[in-house]
């Protein structure tokens, strides 16, 4: 991630120059230079090999930072526009960002500046404060805490408050942590600094101090700060915290201005500020989590705060699940089991409420994560009112599939119609060969229905719609779509505004295609050129939307294997269903089709077919066996399915037997596959003469000992 680099990745220049640097590993620099040269010559395959060679040289953060500084921005822009190149560019940019943050938090530099910021000379203080603000931001706050709480030096207290005021909004979050200090003086002065900064993110904490702090001076300063922010203490701190949580979860721009997403969050531990690294992609949700925990500190009985906390955790999980292996989120991904534990502890009623709120606010990926949690905490014998049942009828296939997989894992007692819905949803899910997310921003009242129809009628496609571009843009940053469809005349923004906004976040939107709904394609092409990838003329329609999506995504590889995971989960879930209770056979035709897909999907689908399919599916499975003999796992699963179906149905299908015999006799076949084919023939109700011939072909005469 490259937020805050202070340099656009999409400012094109006329040359691609590098300056020599002893700090940069020569092999990485040389390989990168060669990659740039090849990229300019449109020799993408060779260029990518060189860029990967540069990555393999394992440059340090410092070396990557130097490379970023010395490389023309056109290089990064060109790389970010290409899927595989973008991964390499993101790797280098992340290393460079880590180095930049290290420089920002350099203790020696900050301490020297803080000393000057507390000096008697106004000019010296002013210059130091300006540098603290521009170079170090929130990292300077811990070094100002001692002066802020120095009861023996009133002047230093005042100068520290002035320094924090100059640092501005970047100082707010560490100051909120300082408000938890046991020192009344430190709390008072932190509140005074927040009074000057005027950041509404401080309101909940200030309201709490104004109403509840044991020290009268702290209450007085906090009350003045609340009034200056144009608020009152009437609603209480918990309500304010929860309002902030909701705003952060839904992407309210008032709490997340440009520059507010920072690489760290802060807590007060053992009398000092402690920073924890936070990837930019989950920063809003982590801040919402912090606010929810603070609300619980104020009122441990607040179920609404636990709901907000659960929503925050589910949103973090959703970002990780859709991260395409983002290196910056690797440490978060490793903590998913602990995040699950925290959500399990919230209990079913809270998780249900979190699900409902996520759906209401359009946080569908987060809502899907809560379904997975409900599968663990709901009573499988009493699902009355559970979102797991309601979601089986959702118009959003992500929720429908998620509910079906969750219910199938629970061993839940369901009425017949719900069991049928589970099988139907899983049957659809096994054929999700791709997962493309399309987001439509269109003011038409018909847009939502058009999006829903386009999604439901196409495999592997999720189309969602919204009317307000301003409200939707923060969410798009966290869950970038494969295709963004815009109308030419947005209600509250210009198309140019959206395009520039995406350009500033190129690392997130490098793979996103933009489609424009226009009344005049020729004029639009002249205005926007290659910034728009396809056009829909004459208004939004299902047919026009699907055509445009097919056009812009033709030949574009998937950004992740999420759809394959969904399909494999669905096939595995069907395989585990008891066919005596669930109408698993209803999905047989889809399972046969899915058996031709990737190995994980195919094997689970064949296992499900072996459990429940009838003789009418034998021909399809024979075709899979013959086509995929080289794939040992699929071959074995297909042979096993044929044997089990023939044994269960009592049908000795000649084509199936011939196919199994061919595999059994093929010495070049995988041993496990040959064994599975032979075992299948053993199960099948074949005629005695045929079985006798098979046994003759398989005759084994062990040697008595030694070589014969």
JOHU-V945666 format. One record per residue. N is the residue number from 1. RES is the residue in one letter. PSI is psi in whole degrees, -180 to 180 (NA if undefined). BURIAL is # if it has 24 or more other C-alpha atoms within 12 Angstrom, else .. D_CENTER is the distance of its C-alpha to the mean C-alpha in Angstrom with 1 decimal. Layout:
<<N/RES/PSI/BURIAL/D_CENTER> <N/RES/PSI/BURIAL/D_CENTER>>
This chain:
<<1/X/147/#/13.7> <2/X/25/#/17.0> <3/X/138/#/17.3> <4/X/11/#/20.9> <5/X/-14/#/22.5> <6/X/25/./25.1> <7/X/122/./25.4> <8/X/141/#/24.0> <9/X/-5/#/22.6> <10/X/26/#/24.2> <11/X/109/./27.7> <12/X/141/./29.8> <13/X/-180/./33.0> <14/X/-9/./35.9> <15/X/163/./35.8> <16/X/90/#/33.6> <17/X/148/./35.4> <18/X/141/./34.8> <19/X/145/./37.0> <20/X/145/./38.1> <21/X/127/./36.8> <22/X/-17/./38.0> <23/X/-23/./34.8> <24/X/130/#/32.7> <25/X/125/#/33.0> <26/X/-37/./35.4> <27/X/-38/./33.9> <28/X/-43/#/30.4> <29/X/-46/#/32.0> <30/X/-45/#/34.3> <31/X/-41/#/31.6> <32/X/-44/#/29.4> <33/X/-44/#/32.5> <34/X/-38/#/33.4> <35/X/-40/#/29.9> <36/X/-44/#/30.3> <37/X/-45/#/33.7> <38/X/-35/./32.6> <39/X/-40/#/29.8> <40/X/-27/./32.4> <41/X/7/./34.5> <42/X/25/./31.7> <43/X/72/./31.9> <44/X/-43/./28.2> <45/X/-44/./28.5> <46/X/-38/./30.8> <47/X/-43/#/28.9> <48/X/-38/#/25.6> <49/X/-41/./27.8> <50/X/-41/#/29.1> <51/X/-40/#/25.8> <52/X/-32/#/24.7> <53/X/-38/#/28.1> <54/X/-39/#/27.4> <55/X/-42/#/24.2> <56/X/-22/./26.3> <57/X/-9/./28.8> <58/X/58/./26.4> <59/X/150/#/27.2> <60/X/170/#/26.9> <61/X/-42/#/24.9> <62/X/-42/#/28.2> <63/X/-40/#/28.9> <64/X/-39/#/25.6> <65/X/-42/#/26.2> <66/X/-40/#/29.7> <67/X/-43/#/28.5> <68/X/-43/#/26.1> <69/X/-34/#/29.1> <70/X/-2/#/31.5> <71/X/131/#/29.6> <72/X/143/#/30.0> <73/X/-22/#/26.9> <74/X/-31/#/27.6> <75/X/-51/#/26.6> <76/X/-40/#/23.1> <77/X/-44/#/22.9> <78/X/-38/#/24.2> <79/X/-41/#/21.8> <80/X/-19/#/18.7> <81/X/-10/#/20.0> <82/X/133/#/20.0> <83/X/-59/#/17.1> <84/X/-35/#/18.5> <85/X/-35/#/20.1> <86/X/-35/#/17.0> <87/X/-40/#/15.7> <88/X/-47/#/19.1> <89/X/-43/#/19.2> <90/X/-37/#/15.9> <91/X/-49/#/17.4> <92/X/-41/#/20.6> <93/X/-34/#/19.2> <94/X/-43/#/17.2> <95/X/-42/#/20.5> <96/X/-39/#/22.4> <97/X/-40/#/20.4> <98/X/-40/#/21.0> <99/X/-40/#/24.6> <100/X/-41/#/24.8> <101/X/-35/#/23.5> <102/X/-42/#/26.1> <103/X/-39/./28.7> <104/X/-32/#/27.7> <105/X/17/#/28.3> <106/X/113/./31.5> <107/X/-42/./33.7> <108/X/-44/./37.0> <109/X/-43/./36.3> <110/X/-45/#/35.1> <111/X/-41/#/38.1> <112/X/-40/./40.5> <113/X/-39/#/39.1> <114/X/-40/#/39.1> <115/X/-41/#/42.7> <116/X/-34/#/43.6> <117/X/-15/#/41.7> <118/X/6/#/44.0> <119/X/163/#/47.2> <120/X/-30/./50.0> <121/X/123/./50.0> <122/X/-46/./48.1> <123/X/-42/./47.5> <124/X/-43/./46.1> <125/X/-45/#/43.8> <126/X/-46/#/42.6> <127/X/-41/./41.8> <128/X/-43/#/40.0> <129/X/-38/#/37.9> <130/X/-39/#/36.9> <131/X/-37/#/35.8> <132/X/-42/#/33.9> <133/X/-47/#/32.0> <134/X/-31/./31.3> <135/X/-27/#/30.6> <136/X/-27/#/29.4> <137/X/-129/#/28.2> <138/X/-22/#/26.9> <139/X/-17/#/27.9> <140/X/-21/#/31.5> <141/X/-46/#/31.4> <142/X/-28/#/32.0> <143/X/-10/#/35.1> <144/X/-7/#/36.5> <145/X/-43/#/36.3> <146/X/-45/#/39.7> <147/X/-36/#/41.4> <148/X/-31/#/39.8> <149/X/17/#/41.3> <150/X/98/#/44.6> <151/X/-17/./47.3> <152/X/-2/./50.0> <153/X/93/./48.9> <154/X/-35/./48.4> <155/X/-44/./48.1> <156/X/-38/#/45.2> <157/X/-47/#/43.4> <158/X/-43/#/43.9> <159/X/-36/#/43.0> <160/X/-41/#/39.7> <161/X/-41/#/38.8> <162/X/-40/#/39.7> <163/X/-42/#/37.5> <164/X/-38/#/34.5> <165/X/-41/#/35.4> <166/X/-38/#/35.3> <167/X/-37/#/31.9> <168/X/-145/#/30.7> <169/X/-30/#/27.3> <170/X/-22/#/25.9> <171/X/-12/#/28.3> <172/X/-52/#/27.2> <173/X/-43/#/24.6> <174/X/-33/#/26.8> <175/X/-35/#/29.7> <176/X/-36/#/28.1> <177/X/-37/#/28.0> <178/X/-30/#/31.6> <179/X/-14/#/32.6> <180/X/4/#/32.2> <181/X/153/#/35.1> <182/X/-13/./38.3> <183/X/117/#/40.3> <184/X/-37/#/41.4> <185/X/-44/#/42.3> <186/X/-40/#/38.8> <187/X/-42/#/37.2> <188/X/-47/#/39.8> <189/X/-33/#/39.2> <190/X/-41/#/35.4> <191/X/-37/#/35.9> <192/X/-42/#/38.4> <193/X/-41/#/36.0> <194/X/-31/#/33.3> <195/X/-43/#/36.3> <196/X/-38/#/36.7> <197/X/-36/#/33.1> <198/X/51/#/32.6> <199/X/119/#/28.8> <200/X/-16/#/28.0> <201/X/-18/#/25.2> <202/X/-9/#/28.2> <203/X/-51/#/29.8> <204/X/-45/#/28.8> <205/X/-40/#/30.0> <206/X/-39/#/33.1> <207/X/-42/#/33.9> <208/X/-45/#/33.8> <209/X/-43/#/36.1> <210/X/-32/#/38.4> <211/X/-27/#/39.0> <212/X/-11/./38.9> <213/X/143/#/39.6> <214/X/-17/./42.8> <215/X/126/./44.0> <216/X/-38/./45.7> <217/X/-39/./45.0> <218/X/-44/#/41.3> <219/X/-41/#/41.4> <220/X/-48/#/43.4> <221/X/-43/#/41.1> <222/X/-40/#/38.0> <223/X/-42/#/39.8> <224/X/-39/#/40.7> <225/X/-41/#/37.1> <226/X/-45/#/35.9> <227/X/-40/./38.8> <228/X/-30/./38.1> <229/X/4/#/34.5> <230/X/24/./36.2> <231/X/180/#/35.1> <232/X/170/#/37.1> <233/X/3/#/36.8> <234/X/-43/./37.7> <235/X/-21/./34.3> <236/X/159/#/33.7> <237/X/-40/#/31.0> <238/X/-46/#/28.8> <239/X/-38/#/28.7> <240/X/-44/#/27.8> <241/X/-44/#/25.0> <242/X/-35/#/23.5> <243/X/-40/#/23.9> <244/X/-41/#/21.9> <245/X/-47/#/19.1> <246/X/-43/#/19.0> <247/X/-40/#/19.2> <248/X/-39/#/16.3> <249/X/-34/#/14.0> <250/X/-1/#/15.2> <251/X/32/#/15.3> <252/X/120/#/19.1> <253/X/-18/#/20.3> <254/X/-26/./23.2> <255/X/-10/#/21.3> <256/X/76/#/19.0> <257/X/168/./21.4> <258/X/130/./21.0> <259/X/-10/./21.2> <260/X/-23/#/20.1> <261/X/111/#/16.7> <262/X/165/#/18.2> <263/X/-2/#/17.4> <264/X/156/#/19.1> <265/X/164/#/19.9> <266/X/150/#/23.3> <267/X/162/#/25.4> <268/X/114/#/29.1> <269/X/124/./30.3> <270/X/45/./33.9> <271/X/17/./35.2> <272/X/161/#/32.8> <273/X/135/#/29.5> <274/X/128/./26.7> <275/X/145/#/23.6> <276/X/135/./20.2> <277/X/139/#/17.8> <278/X/118/#/14.5> <279/X/142/#/11.8> <280/X/-35/#/11.8> <281/X/-27/#/8.1> <282/X/7/#/8.8> <283/X/-49/#/12.5> <284/X/-37/#/13.2> <285/X/-35/#/11.9> <286/X/-38/#/13.8> <287/X/-40/#/16.8> <288/X/-40/#/16.7> <289/X/-44/#/16.9> <290/X/-43/#/19.8> <291/X/-38/#/21.5> <292/X/-42/#/21.3> <293/X/-37/#/22.9> <294/X/-36/#/25.5> <295/X/-39/#/26.3> <296/X/-29/#/26.9> <297/X/-39/./29.2> <298/X/-45/#/31.2> <299/X/93/./31.3> <300/X/-14/./30.4> <301/X/-1/./31.3> <302/X/106/#/28.7> <303/X/-32/#/26.7> <304/X/-35/#/24.9> <305/X/-37/#/23.6> <306/X/-36/#/22.3> <307/X/-46/#/20.6> <308/X/-40/#/18.9> <309/X/-45/#/18.0> <310/X/-39/#/16.5> <311/X/-40/#/14.5> <312/X/-46/#/13.1> <313/X/-42/#/12.3> <314/X/-35/#/10.7> <315/X/-40/#/8.4> <316/X/-46/#/7.6> <317/X/-41/#/7.1> <318/X/-40/#/4.9> <319/X/-44/#/2.4> <320/X/-42/#/4.0> <321/X/-27/#/4.5> <322/X/22/#/2.9> <323/X/-6/#/4.0> <324/X/35/#/7.4> <325/X/26/./9.1> <326/X/123/#/8.9> <327/X/-36/#/12.1> <328/X/-21/#/11.6> <329/X/6/#/9.1> <330/X/-43/./11.6> <331/X/-33/./13.6> <332/X/-42/#/11.0> <333/X/-36/#/10.2> <334/X/-18/./14.0> <335/X/7/./14.3> <336/X/-41/#/12.4> <337/X/-39/./16.0> <338/X/-36/./17.3> <339/X/-42/#/14.6> <340/X/-45/#/15.7> <341/X/-42/./19.2> <342/X/-39/#/18.9> <343/X/-36/#/17.7> <344/X/-40/#/20.5> <345/X/-19/./23.0> <346/X/-27/#/22.4> <347/X/158/#/24.2> <348/X/-39/#/24.0> <349/X/-39/#/25.3> <350/X/-44/#/22.8> <351/X/-37/#/19.8> <352/X/-45/#/21.5> <353/X/-38/#/21.8> <354/X/-41/#/18.1> <355/X/-49/#/17.3> <356/X/-42/#/19.9> <357/X/-40/#/18.8> <358/X/-43/#/15.1> <359/X/-45/#/16.7> <360/X/-39/./19.3> <361/X/5/#/17.0> <362/X/14/#/14.8> <363/X/66/#/11.7> <364/X/-45/#/11.6> <365/X/-39/#/8.2> <366/X/-38/#/9.4> <367/X/-39/#/12.8> <368/X/-38/#/12.1> <369/X/-34/#/11.1> <370/X/-29/#/14.5> <371/X/-41/#/16.3> <372/X/-37/#/15.6> <373/X/-42/#/17.1> <374/X/-33/#/19.9> <375/X/-24/#/20.9> <376/X/-28/#/21.8> <377/X/-16/#/23.5> <378/X/154/#/25.3> <379/X/113/./28.9> <380/X/-17/./29.0> <381/X/-3/./32.6> <382/X/88/./31.9> <383/X/20/#/29.0> <384/X/126/./30.8> <385/X/3/./28.6> <386/X/138/#/25.4> <387/X/-22/#/22.3> <388/X/-39/#/22.0> <389/X/-45/#/25.2> <390/X/-36/#/24.5> <391/X/-16/#/21.2> <392/X/-20/#/23.2> <393/X/11/#/24.5> <394/X/145/#/21.4> <395/X/-13/#/21.4> <396/X/116/#/17.6> <397/X/-25/#/17.4> <398/X/-41/#/14.0> <399/X/-38/#/15.8> <400/X/-47/#/19.0> <401/X/-42/#/17.9> <402/X/-40/#/15.9> <403/X/-41/#/19.2> <404/X/-44/#/21.3> <405/X/-43/#/19.7> <406/X/-47/#/19.8> <407/X/-39/#/23.4> <408/X/-23/#/24.5> <409/X/-12/#/23.5> <410/X/-19/#/25.5> <411/X/34/#/28.9> <412/X/147/#/29.2> <413/X/112/./32.5> <414/X/151/#/31.9> <415/X/162/./34.4> <416/X/-41/./35.1> <417/X/-33/./33.4> <418/X/-37/#/30.1> <419/X/-39/#/30.5> <420/X/-40/#/31.1> <421/X/-39/#/27.9> <422/X/-49/#/25.9> <423/X/-41/#/27.4> <424/X/-43/#/27.1> <425/X/-44/#/23.3> <426/X/-37/#/22.9> <427/X/-38/#/25.3> <428/X/-39/#/23.3> <429/X/-31/#/20.1> <430/X/-17/#/21.8> <431/X/11/#/22.3> <432/X/84/#/18.8> <433/X/-17/#/19.3> <434/X/159/#/16.5> <435/X/106/#/13.5> <436/X/133/#/13.7> <437/X/124/#/12.4> <438/X/129/#/15.3> <439/X/127/#/15.7> <440/X/127/#/19.3> <441/X/108/#/20.8> <442/X/134/#/24.4> <443/X/-8/#/27.0> <444/X/140/#/28.8> <445/X/-21/./29.2> <446/X/-9/./28.8> <447/X/-42/#/25.4> <448/X/-43/#/23.5> <449/X/-40/./25.9> <450/X/-43/#/25.7> <451/X/-44/#/21.9> <452/X/-43/#/22.3> <453/X/-38/#/25.1> <454/X/-35/#/23.4> <455/X/-47/#/20.4> <456/X/-24/#/22.7> <457/X/9/./25.1> <458/X/133/#/22.8> <459/X/142/#/21.2> <460/X/15/#/17.6> <461/X/129/#/17.2> <462/X/118/#/15.4> <463/X/124/#/17.1> <464/X/156/#/16.7> <465/X/151/#/19.1> <466/X/161/#/19.9> <467/X/-28/#/23.0> <468/X/110/#/22.2> <469/X/-40/#/20.6> <470/X/-44/#/20.9> <471/X/-31/#/19.1> <472/X/-25/#/16.3> <473/X/-42/#/15.5> <474/X/-37/#/13.6> <475/X/-37/#/11.1> <476/X/-32/#/11.0> <477/X/-39/#/10.3> <478/X/-31/#/6.9> <479/X/75/#/6.2> <480/X/131/#/8.9> <481/X/161/#/11.1> <482/X/-34/#/13.2> <483/X/132/#/16.2> <484/X/121/#/17.2> <485/X/121/#/20.6> <486/X/145/#/22.8> <487/X/155/#/26.3> <488/X/-34/#/28.8> <489/X/86/#/29.9> <490/X/151/#/27.1> <491/X/-40/./28.4> <492/X/11/./27.4> <493/X/161/#/26.3> <494/X/153/./27.6> <495/X/-39/#/25.7> <496/X/-37/#/26.5> <497/X/-44/./24.7> <498/X/-43/#/21.4> <499/X/-42/#/22.0> <500/X/-39/./22.9> <501/X/-41/#/19.9> <502/X/-39/#/17.7> <503/X/-37/#/20.0> <504/X/-18/#/19.6> <505/X/45/#/15.8> <506/X/-31/#/16.5> <507/X/-22/#/14.0> <508/X/-32/#/11.2> <509/X/21/#/13.3> <510/X/-27/#/15.3> <511/X/0/#/14.7> <512/X/129/#/14.9> <513/X/143/#/18.4> <514/X/128/#/20.4> <515/X/138/#/22.9> <516/X/131/#/25.7> <517/X/118/#/27.8> <518/X/157/#/31.3> <519/X/-12/./35.0> <520/X/91/./36.1> <521/X/-43/./34.2> <522/X/-44/./36.7> <523/X/-39/./36.6> <524/X/-41/#/32.8> <525/X/-38/./32.8> <526/X/-33/./35.4> <527/X/-46/./33.3> <528/X/-16/./29.9> <529/X/-135/./30.6> <530/X/6/./27.8> <531/X/-22/#/25.2> <532/X/130/#/25.1> <533/X/-21/#/24.5> <534/X/163/#/26.2> <535/X/149/#/28.2> <536/X/117/#/29.0> <537/X/147/#/32.6> <538/X/18/./34.4> <539/X/157/#/31.6> <540/X/134/#/28.5> <541/X/160/#/29.1> <542/X/-48/#/27.5> <543/X/-45/./29.4> <544/X/-38/#/28.8> <545/X/-47/#/25.0> <546/X/-41/#/24.8> <547/X/-44/./27.2> <548/X/-41/#/25.2> <549/X/-46/#/21.9> <550/X/-39/#/23.9> <551/X/-49/./25.5> <552/X/-22/#/22.5> <553/X/-1/#/20.5> <554/X/123/./23.6> <555/X/-1/./23.3> <556/X/122/./19.8> <557/X/155/./18.0> <558/X/145/#/14.7> <559/X/-19/#/11.7> <560/X/180/#/10.7> <561/X/26/#/12.5> <562/X/-43/#/10.5> <563/X/-40/#/13.7> <564/X/-38/#/15.9> <565/X/-42/#/14.4> <566/X/-46/#/14.9> <567/X/-43/#/18.4> <568/X/-40/#/19.3> <569/X/-44/#/18.4> <570/X/-45/#/20.4> <571/X/-42/#/23.3> <572/X/-40/#/23.4> <573/X/-43/#/23.5> <574/X/-40/#/26.4> <575/X/-28/#/28.1> <576/X/-10/#/28.2> <577/X/144/#/29.6> <578/X/112/./33.3> <579/X/-13/#/35.0> <580/X/-20/./37.9> <581/X/-46/#/35.8> <582/X/144/#/33.0> <583/X/61/#/34.1> <584/X/-34/#/32.1> <585/X/-23/#/34.6> <586/X/-24/#/33.4> <587/X/7/#/30.3> <588/X/-44/#/32.5> <589/X/-41/#/32.6> <590/X/-37/#/28.8> <591/X/-38/#/28.7> <592/X/-43/#/31.3> <593/X/-41/#/29.4> <594/X/-23/#/26.2> <595/X/-12/#/28.5> <596/X/4/#/28.6> <597/X/-160/#/24.9> <598/X/157/#/23.1> <599/X/-48/#/24.7> <600/X/-39/#/22.3> <601/X/-44/#/22.5> <602/X/-46/#/26.2> <603/X/-47/#/27.4> <604/X/-37/#/25.9> <605/X/-42/#/27.2> <606/X/-35/#/30.6> <607/X/-43/#/30.7> <608/X/-40/#/30.2> <609/X/-41/#/32.9> <610/X/-31/#/35.2> <611/X/-35/#/34.9> <612/X/-15/#/35.7> <613/X/157/#/36.5> <614/X/180/#/40.1> <615/X/-24/#/42.4> <616/X/-14/./41.4> <617/X/-2/#/38.2> <618/X/-42/#/40.1> <619/X/-43/#/40.6> <620/X/-39/#/36.9> <621/X/-36/#/36.2> <622/X/-43/#/39.3> <623/X/-39/#/37.8> <624/X/-45/#/34.6> <625/X/-45/#/36.8> <626/X/-34/#/38.9> <627/X/-23/./36.1> <628/X/35/#/34.0> <629/X/-27/#/36.7> <630/X/-18/./35.3> <631/X/99/#/32.0> <632/X/-45/#/33.4> <633/X/-43/#/30.8> <634/X/-42/#/30.9> <635/X/-47/#/34.6> <636/X/-45/#/35.1> <637/X/-38/#/33.0> <638/X/-43/#/34.9> <639/X/-44/#/38.2> <640/X/-43/#/37.5> <641/X/-42/#/36.4> <642/X/-45/#/39.7> <643/X/-42/#/41.8> <644/X/-38/#/40.4> <645/X/-43/#/40.6> <646/X/-37/#/44.2> <647/X/-42/#/45.2> <648/X/-39/./43.8> <649/X/-18/./45.3> <650/X/15/./48.5> <651/X/121/#/48.1> <652/X/85/#/49.1> <653/X/123/#/47.5> <654/X/-41/./49.4> <655/X/-39/./46.6> <656/X/-43/#/44.3> <657/X/-45/#/47.1> <658/X/-41/#/47.9> <659/X/-40/#/44.3> <660/X/-40/#/44.1> <661/X/-41/#/47.5> <662/X/-42/#/46.5> <663/X/-43/#/43.6> <664/X/-34/#/45.9> <665/X/-11/#/48.5> <666/X/105/./46.2> <667/X/-21/./46.7> <668/X/-7/./43.9> <669/X/157/#/41.3> <670/X/139/./39.0> <671/X/-42/./40.9> <672/X/-35/#/38.4> <673/X/-42/#/38.3> <674/X/-43/#/42.1> <675/X/-42/#/42.4> <676/X/-39/#/40.1> <677/X/-42/#/42.2> <678/X/-42/#/45.3> <679/X/-36/#/44.1> <680/X/-41/#/43.1> <681/X/-34/#/46.7> <682/X/-35/#/48.0> <683/X/-35/#/46.2> <684/X/146/#/47.2> <685/X/63/#/50.6> <686/X/161/#/52.3> <687/X/152/./56.0> <688/X/-40/./58.1> <689/X/-40/./59.4> <690/X/-39/./55.9> <691/X/-38/./54.8> <692/X/-42/./58.0> <693/X/-40/./57.3> <694/X/-43/#/53.8> <695/X/-35/./55.2> <696/X/-42/./57.8> <697/X/-27/./55.1> <698/X/10/./53.3> <699/X/135/./56.4> <700/X/127/./56.0> <701/X/91/./59.0> <702/X/141/./58.1> <703/X/147/./60.4> <704/X/-25/./62.7> <705/X/143/./61.8> <706/X/-178/./61.6> <707/X/140/./61.4> <708/X/NA/./63.4>>
